[in-house]
Amino acid sequence: MITKKIIPNIFTLLNLFCGCISIIFLQSKNFNDSAIYTLFSIIFDFLDGFFSRLIKIENLFGKELDSLADMISFGMVPSIIVFLLLENKTPIPFIEYLSFLISIFSACRLAKFNINKNPDNKNHIMGLTTPVNTLFFSSLSLIITNDTVPFIINEKKIIYLIVMLFMIFLSCYFLVSKITMFSFNFKNFYWKKNKIRYIFLLISIFLLLTLHMIALPCIIIFYIITSIYFHRLKKIHIKT
């Protein structure tokens, strides 16, 4: 029984370890290797939750540990990424420190989740999860630093600043918003009950095959827009 309990915690600690390594690579502005370890963090975070549900054992220690690990891997990492993307690239001094708003709002989200007595159901998640938020900024850093596309915003500092600030504030808003985002927990594989998930996955695969690296932030933006649409549709349905 003790062995079963520690299995999810092992994956949580691996998530934390990879998050720390990701930060080390960011210190030398190595966005590529940082992104690899961020991906490992996301995988270990998924395995942590997967085994917790599989074992079906409530573990308060594991729940707290998971939030602490997520704060490093998915709270600090995106803030450092945005800080580095803004550093010395804007006309306003010290404006890059606004990037740590992402850490603050990530902490608020994680704390809110821990005290929530009615956790998100299997079909929907309240707000944007910290791993998805981190994946967005991590993939964005690869696009900007590797010159995957000709960014006109890189040539105009004020435009670059406005775009980055806009993404920071949107990130903070979605992290603590009450908008229900659809989850990818398949109860079964029937088309009728999982139509949204299947359509989203098919479009995502198409984007990955055509846009490659650029597809990742596009897929996340598409995920948010789709969730907002169905959230509003659900509210209208309830009112009527």
C-alpha positions in Angstrom: 0.0 0.0 0.0 2.9 2.4 0.9 4.5 1.6 -2.5 1.4 2.4 -4.4 1.1 5.8 -2.6 4.5 7.0 -3.5 4.3 6.2 -7.3 2.5 9.4 -8.2 4.8 11.4 -5.9 7.9 10.0 -7.7 6.5 11.4 -11.0 5.7 14.7 -9.2 9.3 15.0 -8.1 10.6 14.1 -11.6 8.3 17.0 -12.8 10.0 19.3 -10.3 13.5 18.1 -11.2 12.9 18.7 -14.9 11.5 22.2 -14.1 14.7 23.0 -12.2 16.8 21.8 -15.1 14.7 23.9 -17.5 15.4 27.0 -15.4 19.2 26.2 -15.5 19.1 26.2 -19.3 17.2 29.4 -19.4 20.0 31.1 -17.4 22.1 30.7 -20.5 19.2 31.5 -22.8 19.2 28.0 -24.1 15.5 27.9 -25.1 15.8 24.7 -27.0 17.0 22.5 -24.2 14.7 24.3 -21.8 11.7 23.4 -23.9 12.7 19.8 -24.0 12.8 19.6 -20.2 9.5 21.5 -20.0 8.0 18.9 -22.2 9.3 16.2 -19.8 7.8 18.1 -16.9 4.4 18.1 -18.7 4.7 14.3 -19.3 5.6 13.6 -15.7 2.8 15.8 -14.5 0.4 13.9 -16.7 1.7 10.5 -15.4 1.4 11.8 -11.8 -2.3 12.5 -12.3 -2.8 9.3 -14.4 -1.4 7.0 -11.6 -3.3 8.9 -8.9 -6.6 8.2 -10.7 -5.5 4.6 -11.4 -4.7 3.8 -7.8 -7.7 5.8 -6.5 -6.1 6.8 -3.3 -6.6 10.3 -1.9 -3.2 11.7 -0.9 -3.2 15.2 0.7 0.6 15.2 0.8 0.8 14.4 -2.9 -1.7 17.1 -3.7 0.3 19.7 -2.0 3.6 18.4 -3.4 2.1 18.5 -6.9 1.2 22.2 -6.6 4.7 23.1 -5.3 6.3 21.2 -8.2 3.9 22.9 -10.7 4.8 26.3 -9.2 8.4 25.8 -10.3 7.8 23.9 -13.6 4.8 25.8 -14.8 4.8 29.0 -12.7 8.4 30.2 -12.7 9.5 28.8 -16.0 7.0 30.8 -18.2 7.8 34.0 -16.3 11.6 33.6 -16.9 11.0 32.8 -20.5 8.9 36.0 -21.0 11.5 38.0 -18.9 14.3 36.9 -21.3 12.2 37.6 -24.4 11.6 41.1 -23.1 15.0 41.9 -21.7 16.8 44.6 -23.6 14.2 44.5 -26.3 11.8 47.2 -25.2 12.1 51.0 -25.0 10.8 51.0 -21.4 13.3 50.1 -18.7 12.3 47.4 -16.1 9.1 46.6 -18.0 10.3 42.9 -18.3 9.6 42.4 -14.6 5.9 42.4 -15.4 6.5 38.9 -16.7 6.4 37.6 -13.1 2.7 38.4 -13.0 2.4 35.0 -14.7 4.1 33.4 -11.6 1.8 35.3 -9.3 -1.4 34.3 -11.1 -0.1 30.7 -11.5 0.3 30.6 -7.7 -3.2 31.9 -7.2 -4.6 29.3 -9.6 -2.8 26.4 -7.8 -3.8 27.6 -4.4 -7.4 28.0 -5.5 -7.4 24.5 -6.9 -6.0 23.1 -3.6 -8.8 24.5 -1.5 -11.6 23.8 -4.0 -14.0 21.3 -2.4 -15.7 20.7 -5.8 -12.8 20.0 -8.2 -13.2 20.2 -11.9 -15.2 17.4 -13.5 -13.7 15.0 -16.0 -15.2 16.8 -19.0 -14.3 20.4 -18.2 -11.5 22.3 -16.5 -12.0 25.8 -15.0 -9.6 28.2 -16.6 -6.3 27.6 -18.4 -4.1 25.0 -16.8 -0.5 26.0 -15.9 1.1 23.3 -18.1 -0.8 24.4 -21.2 0.1 28.0 -20.4 3.8 27.1 -20.0 3.7 25.1 -23.3 2.4 28.2 -25.1 5.3 30.4 -23.9 7.9 27.7 -24.3 6.9 27.1 -27.9 6.7 30.8 -28.5 10.3 31.3 -27.3 11.4 28.7 -29.9 9.6 30.5 -32.7 11.0 33.9 -31.8 14.6 32.9 -31.0 15.0 30.5 -33.9 13.6 32.9 -36.5 11.2 30.3 -37.7 9.0 33.0 -39.3 9.9 36.6 -40.3 8.7 38.4 -37.2 8.0 42.0 -38.1 7.4 42.7 -34.4 11.1 42.0 -33.8 12.0 45.0 -35.9 9.6 47.4 -34.1 10.3 47.4 -30.3 7.1 49.1 -29.4 5.0 46.6 -31.3 7.0 43.7 -29.8 6.3 45.2 -26.3 2.6 45.6 -26.9 2.2 42.1 -28.2 4.2 40.5 -25.3 2.3 42.6 -22.7 -1.0 41.6 -24.3 0.0 37.9 -24.0 1.1 38.3 -20.4 -2.2 39.9 -19.3 -4.3 37.4 -21.3 -2.3 34.5 -19.7 -3.0 35.9 -16.2 -6.6 36.3 -17.0 -7.2 32.8 -18.3 -5.3 31.2 -15.5 -7.8 32.4 -12.9 -10.9 32.8 -15.1 -14.1 30.9 -14.7 -14.3 29.9 -18.3 -14.7 26.2 -18.7 -12.0 24.6 -20.9 -12.8 21.2 -22.3 -10.6 18.4 -21.1 -9.2 15.4 -23.0 -10.4 12.7 -20.6 -12.2 10.2 -22.8 -14.8 8.2 -20.9 -15.3 6.1 -24.1 -14.4 6.4 -27.8 -17.9 7.1 -29.2 -17.9 9.9 -31.7 -21.2 11.4 -30.4 -19.9 11.9 -26.8 -16.4 13.0 -27.8 -17.1 15.0 -31.0 -15.4 18.2 -29.8 -12.3 16.3 -28.7 -12.0 14.4 -32.0 -12.5 17.5 -34.2 -9.9 19.4 -32.1 -7.4 16.6 -32.3 -7.8 16.3 -36.1 -7.4 20.0 -36.6 -4.3 20.0 -34.3 -2.7 17.1 -36.2 -3.3 19.0 -39.5 -1.7 22.2 -38.0 1.3 20.2 -36.8 1.8 18.6 -40.2 1.6 21.9 -42.0 3.0 24.5 -39.7 5.4 22.4 -37.6 6.8 24.4 -34.7 4.5 27.3 -35.3 1.6 25.1 -34.8 1.9 24.7 -31.0 0.9 28.2 -29.9 -1.7 28.2 -32.7 -3.2 25.0 -31.3 -3.3 26.4 -27.8 -5.0 29.7 -29.0 -7.5 27.5 -31.0 -8.1 25.5 -27.8 -8.9 28.6 -25.8 -11.2 30.1 -28.6 -13.0 26.7 -28.9 -13.5 26.5 -25.2 -14.8 30.1 -25.0 -17.2 29.4 -27.8 -18.7 26.3 -26.1 -18.7 28.1 -22.7 -20.8 30.9 -24.1 -23.0 28.4 -26.0 -23.6 26.5 -22.7 -24.5 29.7 -20.9 -27.0 30.6 -23.6 -28.5 27.1 -23.4 -28.9 27.4 -19.6 -30.6 30.8 -19.9 -33.1 29.5 -22.5 
